[in-house]
Amino acid sequence: LTSIPRSSQQVKRVFCESSGSMVPKDKAVKRFLVRNIVESAAIRDLQESCVFDSYVLPKLYRKVYYCISAAIHSKVVRVRSVQARRIREPP
């Protein structure tokens, strides 16, 4: 049995957030979503009813993956020209 070179192995796949399709992890559009656990309307009510003075509400941290077509459709990224698509660095 010979070992398979790492270059020919497949990349793990992740779920697209909006379409639900499986996308290779290195091809997917990755965004880090940081939100408050409580919506902005209820924050003031919680601050007033809280016993502690300097209590900071925790945040929700989530890494979100999109396939290219869903990211363009939901305006996460924009359409780029054929030459600009080769540039792999984030803007």
Disulfide bonds with the S-S distance in Angstrom:
none
